[in-house]
Amino acid sequence: MWRNKPVKNTKLIIIIIMITLITLNTQTYHTYSSISSESSELIETAEEKIIETFIVLSQAEKAGAEVSSMLNKLSLLIDDINEAKKGLDEDQTDIYINKLQTYIDSVNDISTEALTLKNTAIALQEEIIRNRLFFSVLRTTVFILLMLGAWYIYKSYQTKNLLKYKPEVV
């Protein structure tokens, strides 16, 4: 029932996912010695890409983009990458190396999508600021012109009134 609600505090989710990733890395650290150098490089690349993607998602969120769906995708990818690490541990390297490469590509896609969302959100904010500035200047200009018009009308009225009371010189 609560799964359909949008996530409001994505910073908390980012922290939880990063803690999970760090915990799983420390638990499986001893397995790196038994894994081939190619697969260990892929694992390191995957972890670096995940961290980079978290940073980009954090920046996109700060820019005002909605990133909860991408966080969910990234969370699932982290689970898949951890499963691939376990598979590499069990000497099923060919299958899991291909899967790891696919997961890395998926993480790159999420990172690219997050960058696009970030840039879109920044452009939207800049447009809003330009519009606010334009309308602020416009309102100020209209107010000043109205005040000048009111002053001109008041001045004309007062000048006519003063000329009525002007004494005539004989």
Backbone as a printed PyTorch tensor [residue, N CA C, xyz], in Angstrom:
tensor([[[  0.8160,  -1.1810,   0.0000],
         [  0.0000,   0.0000,   0.0000],
         [  0.8590,   1.2430,   0.0000]],

        [[  1.9700,   1.2900,   0.6750],
         [  2.8040,   2.4780,   0.7320],
         [  3.7780,   2.5440,  -0.4300]],

        [[  3.8520,   1.5030,  -1.2350],
         [  4.7900,   1.4860,  -2.3580],
         [  4.3790,   2.4430,  -3.4650]],

        [[  3.1070,   2.7700,  -3.5540],
         [  2.6260,   3.6470,  -4.6120],
         [  2.8330,   5.1190,  -4.2990]],

        [[  3.1660,   5.4430,  -3.0780],
         [  3.3630,   6.8360,  -2.7070],
         [  4.7390,   7.2870,  -3.1610]],

        [[  4.8600,   8.5490,  -3.6710],
         [  6.1840,   9.0260,  -4.0880],
         [  7.0810,   9.2470,  -2.8750]],

        [[  8.3500,   9.0390,  -3.0760],
         [  9.3150,   9.2120,  -2.0030],
         [  9.5630,  10.7010,  -1.8250]],

        [[  9.4360,  11.1840,  -0.5940],
         [  9.5920,  12.6090,  -0.3440],
         [ 10.9950,  12.9560,   0.1130]],

        [[ 11.6500,  12.0460,   0.7920],
         [ 12.9660,  12.3510,   1.3280],
         [ 13.9880,  11.4610,   0.6310]],

        [[ 14.4230,  11.8860,  -0.5450],
         [ 15.3500,  11.0630,  -1.3170],
         [ 16.7480,  11.0910,  -0.7330]],

        [[ 17.0740,  12.1110,   0.0370],
         [ 18.3950,  12.1420,   0.6640],
         [ 18.5600,  10.9570,   1.6110]],

        [[ 17.5120,  10.6370,   2.3380],
         [ 17.5530,   9.5010,   3.2480],
         [ 17.7470,   8.2050,   2.4690]],

        [[ 17.0690,   8.0890,   1.3470],
         [ 17.2090,   6.8830,   0.5310],
         [ 18.6280,   6.7740,  -0.0060]],

        [[ 19.1940,   7.8950,  -0.4530],
         [ 20.5720,   7.8810,  -0.9510],
         [ 21.5190,   7.4120,   0.1390]],

        [[ 21.3470,   7.9250,   1.3350],
         [ 22.2140,   7.5350,   2.4470],
         [ 22.0520,   6.0590,   2.7590]],

        [[ 20.8170,   5.5710,   2.7870],
         [ 20.5700,   4.1560,   3.0890],
         [ 21.1940,   3.2690,   2.0200]],

        [[ 21.0480,   3.6400,   0.7610],
         [ 21.6130,   2.8280,  -0.3170],
         [ 23.1300,   2.8360,  -0.2520]],

        [[ 23.7170,   3.9920,   0.0300],
         [ 25.1790,   4.0550,   0.1170],
         [ 25.6980,   3.2280,   1.2920]],

        [[ 24.9910,   3.2700,   2.4200],
         [ 25.3970,   2.4610,   3.5690],
         [ 25.2790,   0.9790,   3.2270]],

        [[ 24.2110,   0.6010,   2.5320],
         [ 24.0450,  -0.7900,   2.1170],
         [ 25.1830,  -1.2040,   1.1920]],

        [[ 25.5110,  -0.3280,   0.2390],
         [ 26.5910,  -0.6270,  -0.6930],
         [ 27.9180,  -0.7940,   0.0360]],

        [[ 28.2000,   0.0920,   0.9670],
         [ 29.4520,   0.0160,   1.7250],
         [ 29.4780,  -1.2510,   2.5720]],

        [[ 28.3620,  -1.5790,   3.2040],
         [ 28.2950,  -2.7800,   4.0280],
         [ 28.5200,  -4.0310,   3.1850]],

        [[ 27.8690,  -4.0930,   2.0360],
         [ 28.0460,  -5.2570,   1.1830],
         [ 29.4650,  -5.3370,   0.6330]],

        [[ 30.0780,  -4.1770,   0.3910],
         [ 31.4650,  -4.1850,  -0.0860],
         [ 32.4130,  -4.7120,   0.9770]],

        [[ 32.1980,  -4.3260,   2.2220],
         [ 33.0910,  -4.8050,   3.2770],
         [ 32.8860,  -6.2900,   3.5350]],

        [[ 31.6540,  -6.7800,   3.3240],
         [ 31.3970,  -8.2020,   3.5290],
         [ 32.0280,  -9.0530,   2.4330]],

        [[ 32.0820,  -8.5210,   1.2180],
         [ 32.6040,  -9.3170,   0.1000],
         [ 34.0170,  -8.9120,  -0.2800]],

        [[ 34.6880,  -8.1450,   0.5410],
         [ 36.0280,  -7.6740,   0.2000],
         [ 37.0170,  -8.8250,   0.0870]],

        [[ 36.8810,  -9.7940,   0.9390],
         [ 37.8100, -10.9230,   0.9110],
         [ 37.7100, -11.7550,  -0.3570]],

        [[ 36.6140, -11.6270,  -1.0830],
         [ 36.4340, -12.4350,  -2.2870],
         [ 37.1830, -11.8890,  -3.4880]],

        [[ 37.6600, -10.6580,  -3.4320],
         [ 38.3570, -10.0810,  -4.5690],
         [ 39.6220, -10.8460,  -4.9360]],

        [[ 40.2390, -11.4560,  -3.9780],
         [ 41.4790, -12.1760,  -4.2690],
         [ 41.2320, -13.4090,  -5.1390]],

        [[ 40.0530, -13.9870,  -5.0220],
         [ 39.7590, -15.1860,  -5.7970],
         [ 39.1620, -14.8660,  -7.1690]],

        [[ 38.8070, -13.6050,  -7.3980],
         [ 38.1940, -13.2160,  -8.6560],
         [ 39.2860, -12.7680,  -9.6190]],

        [[ 39.0900, -13.0180, -10.9030],
         [ 40.0760, -12.6280, -11.9000],
         [ 40.2170, -11.1140, -11.9630]],

        [[ 41.3100, -10.6590, -12.5570],
         [ 41.5740,  -9.2220, -12.6110],
         [ 40.5510,  -8.4980, -13.4790]],

        [[ 40.0900,  -9.1330, -14.5640],
         [ 39.0970,  -8.4990, -15.4320],
         [ 37.7870,  -8.2720, -14.6850]],

        [[ 37.3440,  -9.2740, -13.9760],
         [ 36.0810,  -9.1370, -13.2490],
         [ 36.2270,  -8.1910, -12.0680]],

        [[ 37.3920,  -8.1780, -11.4120],
         [ 37.5610,  -7.2310, -10.3060],
         [ 37.5860,  -5.7930, -10.8270]],

        [[ 38.1440,  -5.5930, -12.0210],
         [ 38.0970,  -4.2590, -12.6310],
         [ 36.6660,  -3.8630, -12.9590]],

        [[ 35.8940,  -4.8230, -13.4500],
         [ 34.4820,  -4.5370, -13.7490],
         [ 33.7190,  -4.1870, -12.4700]],

        [[ 34.0030,  -4.8880, -11.4020],
         [ 33.3290,  -4.6070, -10.1300],
         [ 33.6970,  -3.2140,  -9.6410]],

        [[ 34.9820,  -2.8760,  -9.7140],
         [ 35.4130,  -1.5410,  -9.2980],
         [ 34.7830,  -0.4680, -10.1740]],

        [[ 34.7190,  -0.7250, -11.4790],
         [ 34.0790,   0.2250, -12.3940],
         [ 32.6090,   0.3990, -12.0440]],

        [[ 31.9350,  -0.7050, -11.7590],
         [ 30.5200,  -0.6340, -11.3950],
         [ 30.3210,   0.1880, -10.1310]],

        [[ 31.1740,  -0.0440,  -9.1390],
         [ 31.0400,   0.7040,  -7.8820],
         [ 31.3200,   2.1920,  -8.0870]],

        [[ 32.3280,   2.5080,  -8.9050],
         [ 32.6220,   3.9170,  -9.1890],
         [ 31.4590,   4.5800,  -9.9220]],

        [[ 30.8930,   3.8690, -10.8870],
         [ 29.7590,   4.4090, -11.6460],
         [ 28.5540,   4.6240, -10.7330]],

        [[ 28.3500,   3.7130,  -9.7940],
         [ 27.2260,   3.8670,  -8.8640],
         [ 27.4240,   5.1030,  -8.0000]],

        [[ 28.6200,   5.2920,  -7.4960],
         [ 28.8940,   6.4720,  -6.6600],
         [ 28.7300,   7.7450,  -7.4760]],

        [[ 29.2490,   7.7510,  -8.7090],
         [ 29.0870,   8.9130,  -9.5770],
         [ 27.6070,   9.1840,  -9.8430]],

        [[ 26.8480,   8.1230, -10.0550],
         [ 25.4210,   8.2780, -10.3150],
         [ 24.6950,   8.8150,  -9.0890]],

        [[ 25.0710,   8.3690,  -7.8990],
         [ 24.4760,   8.9240,  -6.6780],
         [ 24.7680,  10.4220,  -6.5740]],

        [[ 25.9750,  10.8110,  -6.9010],
         [ 26.3290,  12.2360,  -6.8430],
         [ 25.5010,  13.0290,  -7.8420]],

        [[ 25.3680,  12.5020,  -9.0510],
         [ 24.5780,  13.1970, -10.0780],
         [ 23.1130,  13.2550,  -9.6640]],

        [[ 22.5970,  12.1750,  -9.0950],
         [ 21.2040,  12.1860,  -8.6300],
         [ 21.0100,  13.1930,  -7.5030]],

        [[ 21.9760,  13.2960,  -6.6320],
         [ 21.9020,  14.2730,  -5.5470],
         [ 21.8780,  15.6930,  -6.1040]],

        [[ 22.7280,  15.9540,  -7.0940],
         [ 22.7470,  17.2740,  -7.7190],
         [ 21.4430,  17.5540,  -8.4640]],

        [[ 20.9180,  16.5380,  -9.1160],
         [ 19.6480,  16.7100,  -9.8320],
         [ 18.5160,  17.0030,  -8.8600]],

        [[ 18.5450,  16.3430,  -7.7150],
         [ 17.5130,  16.6010,  -6.7020],
         [ 17.6360,  18.0210,  -6.1590]],

        [[ 18.8670,  18.4670,  -5.9180],
         [ 19.0650,  19.8370,  -5.4440],
         [ 18.5980,  20.8550,  -6.4730]],

        [[ 18.6990,  20.4950,  -7.7520],
         [ 18.2470,  21.3920,  -8.8150],
         [ 16.7340,  21.3900,  -8.9560]],

        [[ 16.0780,  20.4340,  -8.3030],
         [ 14.6160,  20.4170,  -8.3160],
         [ 14.0030,  19.3050,  -9.1410]],

        [[ 14.7970,  18.3880,  -9.6190],
         [ 14.2750,  17.2850, -10.4230],
         [ 13.7270,  16.1780,  -9.5280]],

        [[ 12.7780,  15.4380, -10.0540],
         [ 12.1980,  14.3040,  -9.3390],
         [ 13.0190,  13.0650,  -9.6740]],

        [[ 13.7320,  12.5420,  -8.7000],
         [ 14.6800,  11.4550,  -8.9490],
         [ 14.3100,  10.1560,  -8.2370]],

        [[ 13.1610,  10.0760,  -7.6470],
         [ 12.8250,   8.8820,  -6.8580],
         [ 12.7320,   7.6250,  -7.7190]],

        [[ 12.2210,   7.7320,  -8.9380],
         [ 12.1290,   6.5400,  -9.7920],
         [ 13.5240,   6.0560, -10.1870]],

        [[ 14.4280,   7.0060, -10.4390],
         [ 15.7930,   6.6100, -10.7900],
         [ 16.5130,   6.0020,  -9.5880]],

        [[ 16.2060,   6.4800,  -8.3900],
         [ 16.7900,   5.8800,  -7.1920],
         [ 16.3190,   4.4460,  -7.0170]],

        [[ 15.0560,   4.2130,  -7.3200],
         [ 14.5400,   2.8430,  -7.2320],
         [ 15.2410,   1.9310,  -8.2430]],

        [[ 15.4060,   2.4230,  -9.4770],
         [ 16.1120,   1.6360, -10.4950],
         [ 17.5480,   1.3520, -10.0590]],

        [[ 18.2020,   2.3800,  -9.5330],
         [ 19.5840,   2.2200,  -9.1060],
         [ 19.6920,   1.2400,  -7.9420]],

        [[ 18.7240,   1.2720,  -7.0590],
         [ 18.7070,   0.3240,  -5.9420],
         [ 18.5980,  -1.1070,  -6.4540]],

        [[ 17.7420,  -1.3250,  -7.4310],
         [ 17.6190,  -2.6680,  -8.0190],
         [ 18.9100,  -3.0770,  -8.7230]],

        [[ 19.5440,  -2.1290,  -9.3980],
         [ 20.8110,  -2.4410, -10.0620],
         [ 21.9090,  -2.7860,  -9.0620]],

        [[ 21.9030,  -2.1300,  -7.9210],
         [ 22.8960,  -2.4520,  -6.8850],
         [ 22.6900,  -3.8820,  -6.3990]],

        [[ 21.4300,  -4.2640,  -6.2110],
         [ 21.1530,  -5.6490,  -5.8190],
         [ 21.6490,  -6.6250,  -6.8870]],

        [[ 21.4080,  -6.2960,  -8.1560],
         [ 21.8600,  -7.1700,  -9.2410],
         [ 23.3810,  -7.2500,  -9.3030]],

        [[ 24.0490,  -6.1180,  -9.0870],
         [ 25.5140,  -6.1150,  -9.1060],
         [ 26.0670,  -6.9600,  -7.9600]],

        [[ 25.4480,  -6.8500,  -6.8000],
         [ 25.8910,  -7.6780,  -5.6660],
         [ 25.6670,  -9.1580,  -5.9420]],

        [[ 24.5700,  -9.4800,  -6.6180],
         [ 24.3150, -10.8700,  -7.0020],
         [ 25.3770, -11.3440,  -7.9970]],

        [[ 25.7630, -10.4570,  -8.9050],
         [ 26.8070, -10.8080,  -9.8760],
         [ 28.1410, -11.0210,  -9.1760]],

        [[ 28.4110, -10.2260,  -8.1300],
         [ 29.6500, -10.4240,  -7.3590],
         [ 29.6720, -11.8090,  -6.7330]],

        [[ 28.5350, -12.2210,  -6.1910],
         [ 28.4630, -13.5500,  -5.5830],
         [ 28.6460, -14.6390,  -6.6350]],

        [[ 28.0900, -14.4050,  -7.8270],
         [ 28.2500, -15.3640,  -8.9170],
         [ 29.6870, -15.4600,  -9.3740]],

        [[ 30.3820, -14.3340,  -9.3820],
         [ 31.7990, -14.3530,  -9.7430],
         [ 32.6080, -15.1100,  -8.7060]],

        [[ 32.1470, -15.0430,  -7.4830],
         [ 32.8020, -15.7670,  -6.3970],
         [ 32.6940, -17.2790,  -6.5980]],

        [[ 31.5920, -17.6920,  -7.2240],
         [ 31.3350, -19.1200,  -7.4170],
         [ 31.8660, -19.6240,  -8.7620]],

        [[ 32.7770, -18.8690,  -9.3770],
         [ 33.4440, -19.2510, -10.6170],
         [ 32.5110, -19.3740, -11.8180]],

        [[ 31.4680, -18.6090, -11.8650],
         [ 30.6140, -18.5450, -13.0500],
         [ 30.9240, -17.2270, -13.7680]],

        [[ 32.1610, -17.0450, -14.1390],
         [ 32.6460, -15.7350, -14.5750],
         [ 32.0360, -15.2570, -15.8810]],

        [[ 31.9270, -16.1200, -16.8840],
         [ 31.4610, -15.6610, -18.1940],
         [ 30.0610, -15.0640, -18.1390]],

        [[ 29.1810, -15.7450, -17.4660],
         [ 27.7970, -15.2800, -17.3640],
         [ 27.7410, -13.9510, -16.6170]],

        [[ 28.4180, -13.8880, -15.4960],
         [ 28.3000, -12.7070, -14.6450],
         [ 29.1300, -11.5250, -15.1310]],

        [[ 30.1790, -11.7780, -15.9000],
         [ 30.9180, -10.6550, -16.4960],
         [ 30.0270,  -9.9440, -17.5080]],

        [[ 29.2990, -10.6990, -18.3110],
         [ 28.3600, -10.0900, -19.2620],
         [ 27.2510,  -9.3390, -18.5290]],

        [[ 26.7470,  -9.9420, -17.4650],
         [ 25.7030,  -9.2710, -16.6830],
         [ 26.2430,  -7.9910, -16.0570]],

        [[ 27.4620,  -8.0460, -15.5150],
         [ 28.0570,  -6.8510, -14.9100],
         [ 28.1990,  -5.7330, -15.9340]],

        [[ 28.6230,  -6.0820, -17.1390],
         [ 28.7550,  -5.0580, -18.1800],
         [ 27.3920,  -4.4520, -18.5180]],

        [[ 26.3630,  -5.2850, -18.5540],
         [ 25.0080,  -4.7950, -18.8010],
         [ 24.5560,  -3.8750, -17.6720]],

        [[ 24.8610,  -4.2410, -16.4410],
         [ 24.4820,  -3.4210, -15.2950],
         [ 25.2230,  -2.0880, -15.3150]],

        [[ 26.4930,  -2.1230, -15.6880],
         [ 27.2640,  -0.8730, -15.7810],
         [ 26.6520,   0.0400, -16.8390]],

        [[ 26.2510,  -0.5340, -17.9690],
         [ 25.5960,   0.2650, -19.0070],
         [ 24.2830,   0.8620, -18.5020]],

        [[ 23.5460,   0.0870, -17.7340],
         [ 22.2880,   0.5860, -17.1640],
         [ 22.5450,   1.7240, -16.1780]],

        [[ 23.5820,   1.5910, -15.3660],
         [ 23.9350,   2.6560, -14.4300],
         [ 24.3360,   3.9130, -15.1990]],

        [[ 25.0760,   3.7320, -16.3030],
         [ 25.4390,   4.8830, -17.1420],
         [ 24.2020,   5.5530, -17.7280]],

        [[ 23.2150,   4.7430, -18.1340],
         [ 21.9680,   5.3090, -18.6640],
         [ 21.2470,   6.1320, -17.6000]],

        [[ 21.2030,   5.6140, -16.3810],
         [ 20.5600,   6.3500, -15.2910],
         [ 21.3140,   7.6500, -15.0210]],

        [[ 22.6280,   7.5840, -15.0520],
         [ 23.4400,   8.7840, -14.8200],
         [ 23.1760,   9.8240, -15.9070]],

        [[ 23.1060,   9.3870, -17.1470],
         [ 22.8240,  10.3030, -18.2550],
         [ 21.4350,  10.9190, -18.1120]],

        [[ 20.4720,  10.0990, -17.7420],
         [ 19.1100,  10.5960, -17.5450],
         [ 19.0550,  11.6060, -16.3980]],

        [[ 19.8110,  11.3410, -15.3430],
         [ 19.8570,  12.2670, -14.2110],
         [ 20.5000,  13.5930, -14.6170]],

        [[ 21.5630,  13.5210, -15.4150],
         [ 22.1830,  14.7620, -15.9050],
         [ 21.2190,  15.5660, -16.7630]],

        [[ 20.4600,  14.8740, -17.5950],
         [ 19.4730,  15.5500, -18.4260],
         [ 18.4040,  16.2120, -17.5600]],

        [[ 17.9210,  15.4860, -16.5540],
         [ 16.9250,  16.0550, -15.6430],
         [ 17.4910,  17.2550, -14.8890]],

        [[ 18.7250,  17.1460, -14.4590],
         [ 19.3740,  18.2440, -13.7400],
         [ 19.4600,  19.4780, -14.6210]],

        [[ 19.9330,  19.2980, -15.8510],
         [ 20.0510,  20.4360, -16.7640],
         [ 18.6940,  21.0360, -17.1070]],

        [[ 17.6830,  20.1800, -17.2580],
         [ 16.3350,  20.6670, -17.5250],
         [ 15.8010,  21.4650, -16.3370]],

        [[ 16.0240,  20.9630, -15.1370],
         [ 15.5520,  21.6680, -13.9380],
         [ 16.2640,  23.0090, -13.7760]],

        [[ 17.5560,  23.0450, -14.0500],
         [ 18.3060,  24.3000, -13.9470],
         [ 17.8060,  25.2940, -14.9840]],

        [[ 17.5760,  24.8260, -16.2130],
         [ 17.0650,  25.7160, -17.2610],
         [ 15.6840,  26.2510, -16.8930]],

        [[ 14.8440,  25.4040, -16.3150],
         [ 13.5130,  25.8360, -15.8970],
         [ 13.5920,  26.8790, -14.7900]],

        [[ 14.4860,  26.6710, -13.8260],
         [ 14.6640,  27.6470, -12.7560],
         [ 15.1820,  28.9780, -13.2990]],

        [[ 16.1080,  28.9290, -14.2530],
         [ 16.6130,  30.1640, -14.8470],
         [ 15.5040,  30.9100, -15.5800]],

        [[ 14.6440,  30.1670, -16.2760],
         [ 13.5320,  30.7930, -16.9780],
         [ 12.5590,  31.4410, -15.9910]],

        [[ 12.3020,  30.7680, -14.8840],
         [ 11.4090,  31.3290, -13.8610],
         [ 12.0070,  32.6130, -13.2910]],

        [[ 13.3080,  32.6090, -13.0360],
         [ 13.9650,  33.8070, -12.4970],
         [ 13.8900,  34.9490, -13.5080]],

        [[ 14.1330,  34.6450, -14.8020],
         [ 14.0360,  35.6950, -15.8350],
         [ 12.6280,  36.2690, -15.9050]],

        [[ 11.6250,  35.3830, -15.8500],
         [ 10.2390,  35.8630, -15.8940],
         [  9.9070,  36.7270, -14.6820]],

        [[ 10.3420,  36.3120, -13.5090],
         [ 10.0830,  37.1100, -12.3050],
         [ 10.7450,  38.4670, -12.4040]],

        [[ 11.9680,  38.5030, -12.8900],
         [ 12.6820,  39.7660, -13.0480],
         [ 11.9750,  40.6600, -14.0500]],

        [[ 11.5750,  40.0900, -15.1880],
         [ 10.8860,  40.8730, -16.2090],
         [  9.5900,  41.4700, -15.6640]],

        [[  8.7700,  40.6400, -15.0160],
         [  7.4950,  41.1430, -14.5150],
         [  7.6790,  42.1040, -13.3480]],

        [[  8.7150,  41.9230, -12.5770],
         [  9.0020,  42.8670, -11.4990],
         [  9.3540,  44.2400, -12.0710]],

        [[ 10.2100,  44.2490, -13.0760],
         [ 10.5690,  45.5220, -13.7230],
         [  9.3430,  46.1230, -14.4060]],

        [[  8.5430,  45.2930, -15.0430],
         [  7.3350,  45.7780, -15.7090],
         [  6.3640,  46.3990, -14.7110]],

        [[  6.1240,  45.7350, -13.5840],
         [  5.2170,  46.2820, -12.5640],
         [  5.7500,  47.6020, -12.0140]],

        [[  7.0510,  47.6750, -11.7830],
         [  7.6440,  48.9040, -11.2590],
         [  7.4970,  50.0340, -12.2650]],

        [[  7.7330,  49.7430, -13.5340],
         [  7.6080,  50.7610, -14.5770],
         [  6.1660,  51.2500, -14.6930]],

        [[  5.2170,  50.3400, -14.6790],
         [  3.8100,  50.7250, -14.7570],
         [  3.4270,  51.5650, -13.5420]],

        [[  3.8810,  51.1900, -12.3630],
         [  3.5750,  51.9560, -11.1500],
         [  4.1430,  53.3760, -11.2530]],

        [[  5.3860,  53.4940, -11.6880],
         [  6.0030,  54.8250, -11.8040],
         [  5.2640,  55.6690, -12.8330]],

        [[  4.8960,  55.0700, -13.9690],
         [  4.1530,  55.8280, -14.9930],
         [  2.7790,  56.2580, -14.4820]],

        [[  2.1140,  55.3960, -13.7400],
         [  0.8170,  55.7680, -13.1560],
         [  0.9820,  56.9020, -12.1460]],

        [[  1.9980,  56.8490, -11.3350],
         [  2.2420,  57.9200, -10.3660],
         [  2.5860,  59.2410, -11.0650]],

        [[  3.3780,  59.1720, -12.1320],
         [  3.6790,  60.3870, -12.8940],
         [  2.4210,  60.9470, -13.5440]],

        [[  1.5750,  60.0650, -14.0830],
         [  0.3040,  60.5150, -14.6690],
         [ -0.5960,  61.1410, -13.6190]],

        [[ -0.6830,  60.5320, -12.4420],
         [ -1.4990,  61.0870, -11.3580],
         [ -0.9360,  62.4360, -10.9000]],

        [[  0.3890,  62.5300, -10.8290],
         [  1.0100,  63.8030, -10.4280],
         [  0.7290,  64.8800, -11.4640]],

        [[  0.7810,  64.5310, -12.7550],
         [  0.5280,  65.5050, -13.8130],
         [ -0.9150,  65.9970, -13.7420]],

        [[ -1.8670,  65.0800, -13.5450],
         [ -3.2770,  65.4780, -13.4240],
         [ -3.4770,  66.3460, -12.1870]],

        [[ -2.9100,  65.9750, -11.0630],
         [ -3.0280,  66.7470,  -9.8290],
         [ -2.4050,  68.1260, -10.0070]],

        [[ -1.2640,  68.1890, -10.6680],
         [ -0.5800,  69.4650, -10.9070],
         [ -1.4350,  70.3720, -11.7810]],

        [[ -2.0480,  69.8210, -12.8340],
         [ -2.9180,  70.6170, -13.7140],
         [ -4.1180,  71.1530, -12.9410]],

        [[ -4.7080,  70.3110, -12.1310],
         [ -5.8670,  70.7150, -11.3340],
         [ -5.4810,  71.8130, -10.3420]],

        [[ -4.3770,  71.6480,  -9.6460],
         [ -3.9360,  72.6460,  -8.6700],
         [ -3.5460,  73.9580,  -9.3450]],

        [[ -2.9470,  73.8820, -10.5340],
         [ -2.5790,  75.1020, -11.2510],
         [ -3.8200,  75.8740, -11.6360]],

        [[ -4.8620,  75.2030, -12.1280],
         [ -6.1230,  75.8780, -12.4720],
         [ -6.7640,  76.5140, -11.2400]],

        [[ -6.7390,  75.7810, -10.1120],
         [ -7.3170,  76.3160,  -8.8800],
         [ -6.5590,  77.5450,  -8.4030]],

        [[ -5.2560,  77.5300,  -8.4750],
         [ -4.4550,  78.6710,  -8.0330],
         [ -4.6460,  79.8730,  -8.9480]],

        [[ -4.8050,  79.6310, -10.2240],
         [ -5.0010,  80.7460, -11.1540],
         [ -6.3670,  81.4100, -10.9520]],

        [[ -7.3530,  80.6780, -10.4350],
         [ -8.6690,  81.2700, -10.1450],
         [ -8.5510,  82.3100,  -9.0410]],

        [[ -7.6770,  82.0420,  -8.0960],
         [ -7.5780,  82.9370,  -6.9320],
         [ -6.4930,  84.0040,  -7.1070]],

        [[ -5.9260,  84.0880,  -8.2640],
         [ -4.8580,  85.0520,  -8.4940],
         [ -5.4570,  86.4570,  -8.5330]],

        [[ -4.8930,  87.3540,  -7.7580],
         [ -5.4510,  88.7270,  -7.7910],
         [ -5.0830,  89.4200,  -9.1030]],

        [[ -6.0350,  90.1780,  -9.6270],
         [ -5.7640,  90.8990, -10.8480],
         [ -5.0730,  92.2100, -10.5260]],

        [[ -4.1160,  92.5000, -11.3000],
         [ -3.3910,  93.7460, -11.1020],
         [ -3.9360,  94.7700, -12.0850]],

        [[ -4.2760,  95.9590, -11.5260],
         [ -4.8850,  96.9940, -12.3470],
         [ -3.8520,  97.8910, -12.9370]]])
